[in-house]
């Protein structure tokens, strides 16, 4: 019988928890490119679309947003990600908030994603109306 530390090549649980990055490899995510992974992370976080820039590497960070559209659309076509707008929401206790609205129809996405303003944080700081990515049920089943 192996202990948990033996199963992790001699690392104790404390060693593992102190690691800056612990990457677990899964077949579905191993087949994704780094930029595709960035979109999956963004959708997991239900961040607004501009948040994806922080998960991208060069040279894509320096590219225009139009270079990212051909990366995002196949993830939508696979049924893993939906593109929505942030809409107002009221909690059961009456607290006001925001949530993803209904998915934007696939046929409208190329035009919506072509608008460079959708890829920038709003100057007002208000996220209402901004694009956000969400994982679909199929996307949620992919280990990350």
C-alpha positions as CSV (number, residue, x, y, z in Angstrom):
1,X,0.0,0.0,0.0
2,X,1.3,3.4,-0.9
3,X,0.9,6.5,1.2
4,X,-0.4,9.7,-0.3
5,X,3.1,11.1,-0.2
6,X,4.4,8.1,-2.1
7,X,1.8,8.4,-4.8
8,X,3.0,11.9,-5.5
9,X,6.6,11.0,-6.1
10,X,7.6,11.6,-2.4
11,X,5.9,14.9,-2.0
12,X,3.9,15.3,1.2
13,X,0.5,17.0,1.2
14,X,2.1,20.1,2.6
15,X,4.6,20.1,-0.3
16,X,1.8,19.8,-2.8
17,X,-0.3,22.6,-1.1
18,X,2.7,24.9,-1.1
19,X,3.3,24.6,-4.8
20,X,2.7,27.8,-6.8
21,X,1.1,25.8,-9.6
22,X,-0.2,22.2,-9.5
23,X,-1.3,21.2,-12.9
24,X,-3.3,18.1,-13.3
25,X,-3.5,16.7,-16.8
26,X,-6.7,15.6,-18.4
27,X,-7.1,14.3,-22.0
28,X,-9.8,16.7,-23.0
29,X,-7.8,19.8,-21.8
30,X,-4.5,18.4,-23.1
31,X,-6.0,18.6,-26.6
32,X,-6.8,22.3,-26.2
33,X,-4.3,25.0,-27.2
34,X,-3.2,27.5,-24.7
35,X,-5.6,30.2,-26.1
36,X,-8.5,27.7,-26.0
37,X,-7.7,27.0,-22.4
38,X,-7.7,30.7,-21.7
39,X,-11.3,30.9,-23.0
40,X,-12.3,27.9,-20.9
41,X,-10.8,29.5,-17.8
42,X,-12.7,32.7,-18.6
43,X,-16.0,30.8,-19.0
44,X,-15.4,28.9,-15.8
45,X,-14.9,32.2,-13.9
46,X,-18.0,33.7,-15.7
47,X,-15.7,36.7,-16.2
48,X,-16.5,39.4,-18.8
49,X,-14.9,38.8,-22.2
50,X,-12.0,41.3,-21.7
51,X,-10.8,39.1,-18.8
52,X,-9.4,36.6,-21.3
53,X,-6.6,38.9,-22.1
54,X,-5.0,38.2,-18.7
55,X,-4.8,34.4,-19.5
56,X,-3.3,34.8,-23.0
57,X,0.4,34.7,-23.9
58,X,2.3,36.5,-26.6
59,X,1.9,36.9,-29.5
60,X,-1.9,36.9,-29.0
61,X,-1.9,39.5,-26.3
62,X,-0.5,42.0,-28.8
63,X,-2.9,41.0,-31.6
64,X,-6.2,42.7,-32.3
65,X,-9.4,41.1,-30.9
66,X,-10.2,39.8,-34.4
67,X,-7.4,37.3,-34.0
68,X,-9.2,35.7,-31.1
69,X,-12.6,35.2,-32.8
70,X,-11.4,32.1,-34.7
71,X,-10.3,30.6,-31.4
72,X,-13.5,31.3,-29.5
73,X,-16.1,30.3,-32.1
74,X,-15.0,26.6,-32.4
75,X,-15.5,26.3,-28.6
76,X,-19.0,27.7,-29.1
77,X,-19.6,25.3,-32.0
78,X,-18.4,22.3,-29.9
79,X,-21.1,23.3,-27.4
80,X,-18.7,24.0,-24.6
81,X,-19.1,27.8,-24.2
82,X,-21.9,30.2,-24.6
83,X,-21.5,34.0,-25.1
84,X,-24.0,36.1,-23.2
85,X,-24.5,39.6,-22.0
86,X,-24.5,40.5,-18.4
87,X,-28.0,41.4,-17.2
88,X,-29.5,42.7,-14.0
89,X,-30.6,40.2,-11.4
90,X,-32.4,40.4,-8.1
91,X,-31.7,37.9,-5.3
92,X,-34.5,36.4,-3.4
93,X,-33.7,38.8,-0.5
94,X,-34.0,41.8,-2.9
95,X,-30.3,42.4,-3.3
96,X,-29.5,43.7,-6.7
97,X,-26.8,42.0,-8.7
98,X,-25.8,40.8,-12.2
99,X,-25.8,37.5,-14.0
100,X,-25.3,36.1,-17.5
101,X,-28.3,36.6,-19.7
102,X,-29.5,34.2,-22.4
103,X,-26.9,33.0,-25.0
104,X,-26.4,35.2,-28.0
105,X,-27.6,33.3,-31.1
106,X,-24.7,31.7,-32.9
107,X,-25.5,33.4,-36.2
108,X,-25.1,36.8,-34.4
109,X,-21.8,36.0,-32.8
110,X,-19.4,37.0,-35.7
111,X,-20.9,40.5,-35.8
112,X,-21.0,40.9,-32.0
113,X,-17.4,39.6,-31.6
114,X,-16.2,41.9,-34.4
115,X,-17.0,44.9,-32.3
116,X,-13.6,45.7,-30.6
117,X,-15.4,47.5,-27.7
118,X,-16.7,44.1,-26.5
119,X,-13.1,43.0,-25.9
120,X,-12.3,46.0,-23.7
121,X,-13.2,46.7,-20.1
122,X,-16.0,49.4,-20.0
123,X,-14.7,52.8,-19.0
124,X,-17.7,53.2,-16.6
125,X,-16.7,50.1,-14.6
126,X,-20.2,48.8,-15.0
127,X,-20.5,45.3,-16.4
128,X,-24.2,45.4,-17.4
129,X,-24.4,44.7,-21.1
130,X,-20.8,43.4,-21.4
131,X,-20.2,40.1,-23.0
132,X,-19.5,37.2,-20.7
133,X,-18.6,33.6,-21.3
134,X,-20.3,30.7,-19.5
135,X,-19.7,27.0,-19.7
136,X,-22.5,24.9,-21.1
137,X,-23.4,21.6,-19.4
138,X,-21.1,19.9,-21.8
139,X,-18.3,22.3,-21.0
140,X,-18.8,21.8,-17.3
141,X,-18.2,18.1,-17.7
142,X,-14.6,18.7,-19.1
143,X,-12.2,18.4,-16.2
144,X,-10.0,21.5,-15.8
